[in-house]
Amino acid sequence: MSEKELIGQAKELWDKGDFYSAHEVLEDVWRLFPKEDKYSRNCYQGLIRLAIAYNHYLCGRKESALRVLRMVKEQLQPCKKDFRGIDIAYLLEFVERHIRDLEAGREIEDFPVFKVFQ
């Protein structure tokens, strides 16, 4: 499958709240990039970790979710805000809010959709 097809599949799973399956598809995208393309691999790894963070949260592992969200924030910040057609700026807004919520002992009330620019 192409990157675009895989991203479409990951988006569909993500938007249904199946973050674990979305992370697996995003890993397939990550594997499309050679090790020398550290930038793309880093940005995709941040997205993979974000899916894992949300999966941890849904499974009741809030501390694990918070730990991973902090890593995601650091990893996605250097990525272009429209990295390969994915709205990273939008996702980072949720990451930052969710970190604040979890640190304050609040629940995550909503998850971002996986916005892809056409």
Order of alpha helices (4+ residues) and beta strands (2+ residues): alpha-alpha-alpha-alpha-alpha
